Structure formats: C-alpha cells, structure tokens
Amino acid sequence: MEMNTKMPEHLRFTPKEIDIENDYFDNLENKCKSELEDVHNEVAYPIEKMKVGYQKLKGFFLDNMKCFDEYVKAFKSDEYVRTIRLPKISERIMNIKNQLNELA
C-alpha cells in the first residue's frame, strides 16, 4: 500500500485493483500448497519403500557381520587386505562360550 501511494498518480492502483491482486496471490499460494502436498503424497510411498529395502539389505549384509580392522599382507607381493569381515557369532553360541570359560 505504501508503494502505491509513492507512485505517480497515473500509475497508482485503485483500492479495488489492490484487493483483486491480493485475492489472486492468496489463490495462487493455496494452489501451490495444494500441489506441493500432492507431490509429497506421491513421493512418500517410494521413499518409504526404499527405506524398508535399505534396512533389509543392511540387516542381511552388515548387521550379521563383525569387522576387524586388520592388515593381511600377501607373501610374494605388496598387496594387502585392510578389513576382514566375518559372520557374527550368535547369542546362543556366545552364551555357551561364556559358560565354558567360567568352568575352565
């Protein structure tokens, strides 16, 4: 409104024109919010599906592995392996091992 009063008389908007402009921007803002919500709803399922897939793959390949930060060097070359991954020992086997250690 202030900008309108600072403009020369022949360039000023009438109050009716300003009201129409405000209504137009309100309508445009509502339309944009609606479209953003639609896009969010469209993308929500694939994102959730990928998250579940990621968790399954991680659980299958990484959660059941134990990593040791070791260096294993080959005898006749300069090649080496830095990390070794082995399957984790199950809880049941760990309990039996602990019981055997207590008996010894």
N, CA, C and O atoms as a printed pandas DataFrame, in Angstrom:
     atom_number atom_name residue_name chain_id  residue_number  x_coord  y_coord  z_coord
0              1         N          MET        A               1    0.822   -1.180    0.000
1              2        CA          MET        A               1    0.000    0.000    0.000
2              3         C          MET        A               1    0.874    1.255    0.000
3              4         O          MET        A               1    0.562    2.241   -0.668
4              5         N          GLU        A               2    1.965    1.206    0.753
5              6        CA          GLU        A               2    2.857    2.366    0.807
6              7         C          GLU        A               2    3.488    2.635   -0.549
7              8         O          GLU        A               2    3.629    3.785   -0.966
8              9         N          MET        A               3    3.865    1.568   -1.229
9             10        CA          MET        A               3    4.484    1.742   -2.543
10            11         C          MET        A               3    3.490    2.395   -3.511
11            12         O          MET        A               3    3.861    3.204   -4.361
12            13         N          ASN        A               4    2.236    2.022   -3.356
13            14        CA          ASN        A               4    1.212    2.570   -4.240
14            15         C          ASN        A               4    1.062    4.079   -4.032
15            16         O          ASN        A               4    0.888    4.824   -4.996
16            17         N          THR        A               5    1.127    4.520   -2.801
17            18        CA          THR        A               5    0.984    5.960   -2.524
18            19         C          THR        A               5    2.213    6.748   -2.986
19            20         O          THR        A               5    2.109    7.940   -3.275
20            21         N          LYS        A               6    3.357    6.102   -3.056
21            22        CA          LYS        A               6    4.564    6.786   -3.504
22            23         C          LYS        A               6    4.634    6.908   -5.026
23            24         O          LYS        A               6    5.414    7.701   -5.553
24            25         N          MET        A               7    3.836    6.141   -5.714
25            26        CA          MET        A               7    3.847    6.157   -7.179
26            27         C          MET        A               7    3.162    7.421   -7.691
27            28         O          MET        A               7    2.345    8.008   -6.981
28            29         N          PRO        A               8    3.483    7.849   -8.915
29            30        CA          PRO        A               8    2.768    8.983   -9.505
30            31         C          PRO        A               8    1.273    8.631   -9.668
31            32         O          PRO        A               8    0.899    7.460   -9.730
32            33         N          GLU        A               9    0.472    9.629   -9.733
33            34        CA          GLU        A               9   -0.985    9.449   -9.761
34            35         C          GLU        A               9   -1.446    8.547  -10.910
35            36         O          GLU        A               9   -2.322    7.704  -10.719
36            37         N          HIS        A              10   -0.877    8.715  -12.069
37            38        CA          HIS        A              10   -1.345    7.953  -13.224
38            39         C          HIS        A              10   -0.917    6.478  -13.175
39            40         O          HIS        A              10   -1.443    5.660  -13.931
40            41         N          LEU        A              11    0.040    6.130  -12.285
41            42        CA          LEU        A              11    0.493    4.743  -12.159
42            43         C          LEU        A              11   -0.102    4.020  -10.953
43            44         O          LEU        A              11    0.097    2.815  -10.797
44            45         N          ARG        A              12   -0.818    4.730  -10.113
45            46        CA          ARG        A              12   -1.353    4.128   -8.895
46            47         C          ARG        A              12   -2.497    3.172   -9.199
47            48         O          ARG        A              12   -3.268    3.348  -10.143
48            49         N          PHE        A              13   -2.569    2.138   -8.340
49            50        CA          PHE        A              13   -3.692    1.207   -8.415
50            51         C          PHE        A              13   -4.839    1.723   -7.562
51            52         O          PHE        A              13   -4.636    2.400   -6.554
52            53         N          THR        A              14   -6.035    1.389   -7.988
53            54        CA          THR        A              14   -7.208    1.733   -7.180
54            55         C          THR        A              14   -7.336    0.690   -6.071
55            56         O          THR        A              14   -6.784   -0.403   -6.199
56            57         N          PRO        A              15   -8.045    0.997   -4.993
57            58        CA          PRO        A              15   -8.216    0.007   -3.917
58            59         C          PRO        A              15   -8.842   -1.303   -4.417
59            60         O          PRO        A              15   -8.516   -2.377   -3.914
60            61         N          LYS        A              16   -9.723   -1.215   -5.388
61            62        CA          LYS        A              16  -10.351   -2.415   -5.937
62            63         C          LYS        A              16   -9.313   -3.291   -6.645
63            64         O          LYS        A              16   -9.328   -4.513   -6.497
64            65         N          GLU        A              17   -8.424   -2.677   -7.405
65            66        CA          GLU        A              17   -7.377   -3.419   -8.099
66            67         C          GLU        A              17   -6.425   -4.089   -7.107
67            68         O          GLU        A              17   -5.965   -5.207   -7.338
68            69         N          ILE        A              18   -6.139   -3.406   -6.015
69            70        CA          ILE        A              18   -5.253   -3.971   -4.990
70            71         C          ILE        A              18   -5.911   -5.172   -4.336
71            72         O          ILE        A              18   -5.243   -6.173   -4.076
72            73         N          ASP        A              19   -7.208   -5.095   -4.064
73            74        CA          ASP        A              19   -7.938   -6.223   -3.482
74            75         C          ASP        A              19   -7.924   -7.416   -4.424
75            76         O          ASP        A              19   -7.741   -8.552   -3.986
76            77         N          ILE        A              20   -8.113   -7.170   -5.696
77            78        CA          ILE        A              20   -8.084   -8.256   -6.674
78            79         C          ILE        A              20   -6.696   -8.895   -6.698
79            80         O          ILE        A              20   -6.571  -10.117   -6.779
80            81         N          GLU        A              21   -5.668   -8.075   -6.627
81            82        CA          GLU        A              21   -4.303   -8.600   -6.643
82            83         C          GLU        A              21   -4.045   -9.463   -5.408
83            84         O          GLU        A              21   -3.445  -10.531   -5.524
84            85         N          ASN        A              22   -4.487   -9.021   -4.233
85            86        CA          ASN        A              22   -4.308   -9.803   -3.004
86            87         C          ASN        A              22   -5.052  -11.129   -3.099
87            88         O          ASN        A              22   -4.526  -12.172   -2.710
88            89         N          ASP        A              23   -6.271  -11.085   -3.615
89            90        CA          ASP        A              23   -7.040  -12.322   -3.783
90            91         C          ASP        A              23   -6.332  -13.268   -4.742
91            92         O          ASP        A              23   -6.305  -14.479   -4.524
92            93         N          TYR        A              24   -5.763  -12.713   -5.797
93            94        CA          TYR        A              24   -5.042  -13.535   -6.773
94            95         C          TYR        A              24   -3.845  -14.226   -6.116
95            96         O          TYR        A              24   -3.627  -15.420   -6.323
96            97         N          PHE        A              25   -3.070  -13.481   -5.326
97            98        CA          PHE        A              25   -1.898  -14.071   -4.681
98            99         C          PHE        A              25   -2.300  -15.088   -3.614
99           100         O          PHE        A              25   -1.622  -16.101   -3.442
100          101         N          ASP        A              26   -3.388  -14.833   -2.902
101          102        CA          ASP        A              26   -3.880  -15.812   -1.932
102          103         C          ASP        A              26   -4.290  -17.102   -2.639
103          104         O          ASP        A              26   -3.980  -18.204   -2.185
104          105         N          ASN        A              27   -4.984  -16.942   -3.744
105          106        CA          ASN        A              27   -5.415  -18.096   -4.524
106          107         C          ASN        A              27   -4.207  -18.861   -5.070
107          108         O          ASN        A              27   -4.181  -20.092   -5.041
108          109         N          LEU        A              28   -3.225  -18.140   -5.560
109          110        CA          LEU        A              28   -2.012  -18.748   -6.094
110          111         C          LEU        A              28   -1.242  -19.493   -5.004
111          112         O          LEU        A              28   -0.735  -20.590   -5.235
112          113         N          GLU        A              29   -1.159  -18.897   -3.826
113          114        CA          GLU        A              29   -0.466  -19.531   -2.705
114          115         C          GLU        A              29   -1.168  -20.822   -2.290
115          116         O          GLU        A              29   -0.511  -21.829   -2.026
116          117         N          ASN        A              30   -2.486  -20.797   -2.232
117          118        CA          ASN        A              30   -3.248  -22.003   -1.886
118          119         C          ASN        A              30   -3.048  -23.098   -2.925
119          120         O          ASN        A              30   -2.922  -24.273   -2.581
120          121         N          LYS        A              31   -3.020  -22.713   -4.190
121          122        CA          LYS        A              31   -2.817  -23.681   -5.256
122          123         C          LYS        A              31   -1.433  -24.308   -5.151
123          124         O          LYS        A              31   -1.288  -25.519   -5.321
124          125         N          CYS        A              32   -0.412  -23.496   -4.871
125          126        CA          CYS        A              32    0.952  -24.011   -4.728
126          127         C          CYS        A              32    1.057  -24.973   -3.548
127          128         O          CYS        A              32    1.693  -26.022   -3.657
128          129         N          LYS        A              33    0.438  -24.622   -2.425
129          130        CA          LYS        A              33    0.450  -25.502   -1.260
130          131         C          LYS        A              33   -0.225  -26.834   -1.576
131          132         O          LYS        A              33    0.253  -27.895   -1.174
132          133         N          SER        A              34   -1.324  -26.767   -2.289
133          134        CA          SER        A              34   -2.044  -27.981   -2.668
134          135         C          SER        A              34   -1.188  -28.863   -3.575
135          136         O          SER        A              34   -1.133  -30.078   -3.384
136          137         N          GLU        A              35   -0.524  -28.263   -4.555
137          138        CA          GLU        A              35    0.327  -29.035   -5.463
138          139         C          GLU        A              35    1.530  -29.627   -4.730
139          140         O          GLU        A              35    1.923  -30.761   -5.007
140          141         N          LEU        A              36    2.114  -28.880   -3.809
141          142        CA          LEU        A              36    3.231  -29.407   -3.028
142          143         C          LEU        A              36    2.797  -30.594   -2.172
143          144         O          LEU        A              36    3.527  -31.576   -2.043
144          145         N          GLU        A              37    1.626  -30.497   -1.600
145          146        CA          GLU        A              37    1.095  -31.599   -0.802
146          147         C          GLU        A              37    0.854  -32.835   -1.673
147          148         O          GLU        A              37    1.129  -33.957   -1.247
148          149         N          ASP        A              38    0.340  -32.632   -2.890
149          150        CA          ASP        A              38    0.123  -33.744   -3.814
150          151         C          ASP        A              38    1.448  -34.409   -4.180
151          152         O          ASP        A              38    1.540  -35.636   -4.214
152          153         N          VAL        A              39    2.465  -33.608   -4.452
153          154        CA          VAL        A              39    3.777  -34.154   -4.800
154          155         C          VAL        A              39    4.353  -34.919   -3.612
155          156         O          VAL        A              39    4.921  -35.999   -3.777
156          157         N          HIS        A              40    4.204  -34.359   -2.424
157          158        CA          HIS        A              40    4.701  -35.031   -1.222
158          159         C          HIS        A              40    4.016  -36.387   -1.058
159          160         O          HIS        A              40    4.678  -37.374   -0.739
160          161         N          ASN        A              41    2.714  -36.451   -1.268
161          162        CA          ASN        A              41    1.983  -37.703   -1.140
162          163         C          ASN        A              41    2.397  -38.709   -2.209
163          164         O          ASN        A              41    2.446  -39.909   -1.940
164          165         N          GLU        A              42    2.695  -38.236   -3.414
165          166        CA          GLU        A              42    3.138  -39.130   -4.486
166          167         C          GLU        A              42    4.503  -39.733   -4.184
167          168         O          GLU        A              42    4.750  -40.895   -4.503
168          169         N          VAL        A              43    5.382  -38.962   -3.579
169          170        CA          VAL        A              43    6.757  -39.394   -3.348
170          171         C          VAL        A              43    6.891  -40.171   -2.040
171          172         O          VAL        A              43    7.868  -40.899   -1.863
172          173         N          ALA        A              44    5.946  -40.036   -1.132
173          174        CA          ALA        A              44    6.064  -40.649    0.193
174          175         C          ALA        A              44    6.177  -42.174    0.110
175          176         O          ALA        A              44    6.997  -42.761    0.816
176          177         N          TYR        A              45    5.382  -42.819   -0.726
177          178        CA          TYR        A              45    5.414  -44.283   -0.807
178          179         C          TYR        A              45    6.745  -44.797   -1.350
179          180         O          TYR        A              45    7.337  -45.685   -0.736
180          181         N          PRO        A              46    7.244  -44.276   -2.481
181          182        CA          PRO        A              46    8.546  -44.781   -2.957
182          183         C          PRO        A              46    9.680  -44.545   -1.965
183          184         O          PRO        A              46   10.577  -45.379   -1.847
184          185         N          ILE        A              47    9.654  -43.433   -1.258
185          186        CA          ILE        A              47   10.702  -43.163   -0.272
186          187         C          ILE        A              47   10.633  -44.185    0.856
187          188         O          ILE        A              47   11.656  -44.729    1.272
188          189         N          GLU        A              48    9.433  -44.440    1.345
189          190        CA          GLU        A              48    9.270  -45.419    2.427
190          191         C          GLU        A              48    9.671  -46.812    1.956
191          192         O          GLU        A              48   10.280  -47.574    2.707
192          193         N          LYS        A              49    9.331  -47.143    0.714
193          194        CA          LYS        A              49    9.688  -48.446    0.154
194          195         C          LYS        A              49   11.211  -48.593    0.077
195          196         O          LYS        A              49   11.744  -49.656    0.392
196          197         N          MET        A              50   11.908  -47.540   -0.337
197          198        CA          MET        A              50   13.371  -47.585   -0.413
198          199         C          MET        A              50   14.000  -47.685    0.971
199          200         O          MET        A              50   14.996  -48.387    1.147
200          201         N          LYS        A              51   13.434  -46.993    1.950
201          202        CA          LYS        A              51   13.960  -47.076    3.309
202          203         C          LYS        A              51   13.845  -48.499    3.849
203          204         O          LYS        A              51   14.779  -49.014    4.464
204          205         N          VAL        A              52   12.697  -49.128    3.617
205          206        CA          VAL        A              52   12.499  -50.501    4.093
206          207         C          VAL        A              52   13.473  -51.440    3.384
207          208         O          VAL        A              52   14.068  -52.311    4.019
208          209         N          GLY        A              53   13.638  -51.267    2.071
209          210        CA          GLY        A              53   14.591  -52.087    1.327
210          211         C          GLY        A              53   16.006  -51.907    1.827
211          212         O          GLY        A              53   16.754  -52.877    1.953
212          213         N          TYR        A              54   16.376  -50.676    2.112
213          214        CA          TYR        A              54   17.711  -50.384    2.641
214          215         C          TYR        A              54   17.924  -51.090    3.979
215          216         O          TYR        A              54   18.972  -51.692    4.210
216          217         N          GLN        A              55   16.921  -51.012    4.861
217          218        CA          GLN        A              55   17.048  -51.643    6.170
218          219         C          GLN        A              55   17.181  -53.161    6.037
219          220         O          GLN        A              55   17.941  -53.788    6.776
220          221         N          LYS        A              56   16.439  -53.749    5.092
221          222        CA          LYS        A              56   16.531  -55.192    4.890
222          223         C          LYS        A              56   17.909  -55.582    4.376
223          224         O          LYS        A              56   18.508  -56.538    4.870
224          225         N          LEU        A              57   18.420  -54.849    3.385
225          226        CA          LEU        A              57   19.747  -55.148    2.848
226          227         C          LEU        A              57   20.830  -54.953    3.905
227          228         O          LEU        A              57   21.743  -55.769    4.028
228          229         N          LYS        A              58   20.721  -53.879    4.658
229          230        CA          LYS        A              58   21.693  -53.611    5.711
230          231         C          LYS        A              58   21.658  -54.723    6.751
231          232         O          LYS        A              58   22.700  -55.205    7.195
232          233         N          GLY        A              59   20.457  -55.121    7.132
233          234        CA          GLY        A              59   20.333  -56.201    8.109
234          235         C          GLY        A              59   20.907  -57.509    7.600
235          236         O          GLY        A              59   21.538  -58.244    8.360
236          237         N          PHE        A              60   20.701  -57.805    6.344
237          238        CA          PHE        A              60   21.179  -59.068    5.776
238          239         C          PHE        A              60   22.691  -59.072    5.590
239          240         O          PHE        A              60   23.350  -60.059    5.913
240          241         N          PHE        A              61   23.249  -57.973    5.069
241          242        CA          PHE        A              61   24.669  -57.957    4.729
242          243         C          PHE        A              61   25.578  -57.398    5.811
243          244         O          PHE        A              61   26.710  -57.862    5.948
244          245         N          LEU        A              62   25.126  -56.421    6.583
245          246        CA          LEU        A              62   26.039  -55.753    7.518
246          247         C          LEU        A              62   25.787  -56.084    8.978
247          248         O          LEU        A              62   26.741  -56.247    9.738
248          249         N          ASP        A              63   24.534  -56.187    9.390
249          250        CA          ASP        A              63   24.258  -56.384   10.810
250          251         C          ASP        A              63   24.724  -57.746   11.311
251          252         O          ASP        A              63   25.019  -57.898   12.496
252          253         N          ASN        A              64   24.793  -58.729   10.434
253          254        CA          ASN        A              64   25.234  -60.060   10.841
254          255         C          ASN        A              64   26.730  -60.266   10.621
255          256         O          ASN        A              64   27.211  -61.399   10.643
256          257         N          MET        A              65   27.455  -59.191   10.412
257          258        CA          MET        A              65   28.896  -59.288   10.173
258          259         C          MET        A              65   29.653  -58.557   11.279
259          260         O          MET        A              65   29.181  -57.569   11.840
260          261         N          LYS        A              66   30.824  -59.071   11.566
261          262        CA          LYS        A              66   31.710  -58.396   12.507
262          263         C          LYS        A              66   32.959  -57.991   11.741
263          264         O          LYS        A              66   33.545  -58.803   11.025
264          265         N          CYS        A              67   33.362  -56.752   11.889
265          266        CA          CYS        A              67   34.516  -56.243   11.147
266          267         C          CYS        A              67   35.714  -56.120   12.065
267          268         O          CYS        A              67   35.618  -55.624   13.187
268          269         N          PHE        A              68   36.829  -56.578   11.566
269          270        CA          PHE        A              68   38.097  -56.414   12.264
270          271         C          PHE        A              68   38.964  -55.510   11.411
271          272         O          PHE        A              68   39.076  -55.708   10.201
272          273         N          ASP        A              69   39.567  -54.534   12.028
273          274        CA          ASP        A              69   40.456  -53.648   11.287
274          275         C          ASP        A              69   41.857  -54.253   11.359
275          276         O          ASP        A              69   42.654  -53.910   12.233
276          277         N          GLU        A              70   42.133  -55.137   10.448
277          278        CA          GLU        A              70   43.392  -55.865   10.416
278          279         C          GLU        A              70   44.066  -55.636    9.078
279          280         O          GLU        A              70   43.412  -55.318    8.085
280          281         N          TYR        A              71   45.366  -55.800    9.060
281          282        CA          TYR        A              71   46.128  -55.771    7.809
282          283         C          TYR        A              71   46.645  -57.185    7.545
283          284         O          TYR        A              71   47.351  -57.768    8.368
284          285         N          VAL        A              72   46.284  -57.717    6.396
285          286        CA          VAL        A              72   46.783  -59.027    5.985
286          287         C          VAL        A              72   47.546  -58.809    4.698
287          288         O          VAL        A              72   46.975  -58.379    3.696
288          289         N          LYS        A              73   48.861  -59.109    4.722
289          290        CA          LYS        A              73   49.724  -58.853    3.578
290          291         C          LYS        A              73   50.059  -60.172    2.881
291          292         O          LYS        A              73   50.295  -61.187    3.536
292          293         N          ALA        A              74   50.077  -60.147    1.576
293          294        CA          ALA        A              74   50.434  -61.328    0.793
294          295         C          ALA        A              74   51.926  -61.594    0.925
295          296         O          ALA        A              74   52.699  -60.671    1.184
296          297         N          PHE        A              75   52.347  -62.871    0.747
297          298        CA          PHE        A              75   53.751  -63.244    0.921
298          299         C          PHE        A              75   54.652  -62.704   -0.181
299          300         O          PHE        A              75   55.701  -62.126    0.103
300          301         N          LYS        A              76   54.249  -62.889   -1.437
301          302        CA          LYS        A              76   55.165  -62.568   -2.529
302          303         C          LYS        A              76   54.834  -61.281   -3.268
303          304         O          LYS        A              76   55.425  -61.005   -4.312
304          305         N          SER        A              77   53.929  -60.512   -2.765
305          306        CA          SER        A              77   53.602  -59.252   -3.427
306          307         C          SER        A              77   53.353  -58.178   -2.369
307          308         O          SER        A              77   53.352  -58.453   -1.169
308          309         N          ASP        A              78   53.144  -56.965   -2.835
309          310        CA          ASP        A              78   52.873  -55.858   -1.918
310          311         C          ASP        A              78   51.384  -55.662   -1.665
311          312         O          ASP        A              78   50.992  -54.654   -1.077
312          313         N          GLU        A              79   50.560  -56.585   -2.087
313          314        CA          GLU        A              79   49.113  -56.465   -1.907
314          315         C          GLU        A              79   48.733  -56.807   -0.472
315          316         O          GLU        A              79   49.347  -57.666    0.161
316          317         N          TYR        A              80   47.716  -56.123    0.024
317          318        CA          TYR        A              80   47.212  -56.431    1.361
318          319         C          TYR        A              80   45.728  -56.139    1.434
319          320         O          TYR        A              80   45.172  -55.404    0.618
320          321         N          VAL        A              81   45.106  -56.737    2.435
321          322        CA          VAL        A              81   43.687  -56.513    2.724
322          323         C          VAL        A              81   43.626  -55.827    4.071
323          324         O          VAL        A              81   44.272  -56.264    5.023
324          325         N          ARG        A              82   42.868  -54.771    4.160
325          326        CA          ARG        A              82   42.844  -53.993    5.394
326          327         C          ARG        A              82   41.775  -54.454    6.361
327          328         O          ARG        A              82   42.047  -54.531    7.559
328          329         N          THR        A              83   40.577  -54.763    5.904
329          330        CA          THR        A              83   39.484  -55.113    6.797
330          331         C          THR        A              83   38.988  -56.510    6.471
331          332         O          THR        A              83   38.828  -56.872    5.306
332          333         N          ILE        A              84   38.753  -57.276    7.500
333          334        CA          ILE        A              84   38.209  -58.612    7.324
334          335         C          ILE        A              84   36.827  -58.634    7.955
335          336         O          ILE        A              84   36.647  -58.170    9.082
336          337         N          ARG        A              85   35.863  -59.163    7.242
337          338        CA          ARG        A              85   34.505  -59.279    7.770
338          339         C          ARG        A              85   34.168  -60.751    7.943
339          340         O          ARG        A              85   34.344  -61.564    7.035
340          341         N          LEU        A              86   33.688  -61.061    9.107
341          342        CA          LEU        A              86   33.287  -62.427    9.420
342          343         C          LEU        A              86   31.865  -62.412    9.955
343          344         O          LEU        A              86   31.417  -61.409   10.510
344          345         N          PRO        A              87   31.159  -63.516    9.789
345          346        CA          PRO        A              87   29.813  -63.560   10.366
346          347         C          PRO        A              87   29.890  -63.447   11.887
347          348         O          PRO        A              87   30.800  -63.997   12.508
348          349         N          LYS        A              88   28.943  -62.741   12.480
349          350        CA          LYS        A              88   28.896  -62.612   13.933
350          351         C          LYS        A              88   28.520  -63.953   14.546
351          352         O          LYS        A              88   27.805  -64.760   13.951
352          353         N          ILE        A              89   29.016  -64.157   15.729
353          354        CA          ILE        A              89   28.664  -65.361   16.465
354          355         C          ILE        A              89   27.310  -65.111   17.117
355          356         O          ILE        A              89   27.070  -64.044   17.682
356          357         N          SER        A              90   26.437  -66.094   17.035
357          358        CA          SER        A              90   25.086  -65.917   17.568
358          359         C          SER        A              90   25.123  -65.826   19.090
359          360         O          SER        A              90   26.097  -66.232   19.724
360          361         N          GLU        A              91   24.061  -65.294   19.663
361          362        CA          GLU        A              91   23.958  -65.132   21.117
362          363         C          GLU        A              91   24.046  -66.479   21.818
363          364         O          GLU        A              91   24.684  -66.595   22.865
364          365         N          ARG        A              92   23.414  -67.490   21.252
365          366        CA          ARG        A              92   23.387  -68.821   21.869
366          367         C          ARG        A              92   24.812  -69.366   21.979
367          368         O          ARG        A              92   25.193  -69.892   23.024
368          369         N          ILE        A              93   25.588  -69.246   20.924
369          370        CA          ILE        A              93   26.966  -69.744   20.938
370          371         C          ILE        A              93   27.816  -68.913   21.890
371          372         O          ILE        A              93   28.677  -69.460   22.580
372          373         N          MET        A              94   27.590  -67.605   21.941
373          374        CA          MET        A              94   28.347  -66.760   22.876
374          375         C          MET        A              94   28.053  -67.157   24.315
375          376         O          MET        A              94   28.962  -67.179   25.145
376          377         N          ASN        A              95   26.789  -67.474   24.626
377          378        CA          ASN        A              95   26.438  -67.914   25.988
378          379         C          ASN        A              95   27.145  -69.215   26.337
379          380         O          ASN        A              95   27.660  -69.368   27.445
380          381         N          ILE        A              96   27.169  -70.160   25.388
381          382        CA          ILE        A              96   27.864  -71.442   25.637
382          383         C          ILE        A              96   29.348  -71.194   25.846
383          384         O          ILE        A              96   29.952  -71.791   26.736
384          385         N          LYS        A              97   29.949  -70.322   25.041
385          386        CA          LYS        A              97   31.378  -69.997   25.178
386          387         C          LYS        A              97   31.666  -69.390   26.534
387          388         O          LYS        A              97   32.652  -69.745   27.180
388          389         N          ASN        A              98   30.794  -68.457   26.980
389          390        CA          ASN        A              98   30.989  -67.828   28.296
390          391         C          ASN        A              98   30.865  -68.863   29.419
391          392         O          ASN        A              98   31.619  -68.812   30.390
392          393         N          GLN        A              99   29.923  -69.796   29.294
393          394        CA          GLN        A              99   29.779  -70.837   30.299
394          395         C          GLN        A              99   31.013  -71.727   30.353
395          396         O          GLN        A              99   31.461  -72.103   31.436
396          397         N          LEU        A             100   31.570  -72.069   29.183
397          398        CA          LEU        A             100   32.787  -72.876   29.143
398          399         C          LEU        A             100   33.963  -72.132   29.750
399          400         O          LEU        A             100   34.791  -72.729   30.439
400          401         N          ASN        A             101   34.044  -70.814   29.497
401          402        CA          ASN        A             101   35.133  -70.028   30.083
402          403         C          ASN        A             101   35.018  -69.970   31.600
403          404         O          ASN        A             101   36.035  -69.941   32.294
404          405         N          GLU        A             102   33.791  -69.954   32.128
405          406        CA          GLU        A             102   33.588  -69.923   33.573
406          407         C          GLU        A             102   33.982  -71.251   34.202
407          408         O          GLU        A             102   34.494  -71.278   35.321
408          409         N          LEU        A             103   33.746  -72.359   33.488
409          410        CA          LEU        A             103   34.107  -73.674   34.014
410          411         C          LEU        A             103   35.617  -73.904   34.017
411          412         O          LEU        A             103   36.136  -74.641   34.854
412          413         N          ALA        A             104   36.313  -73.273   33.084
413          414        CA          ALA        A             104   37.760  -73.512   32.971
414          415         C          ALA        A             104   38.574  -72.786   33.995
415          416         O          ALA        A             104   39.799  -72.904   34.007
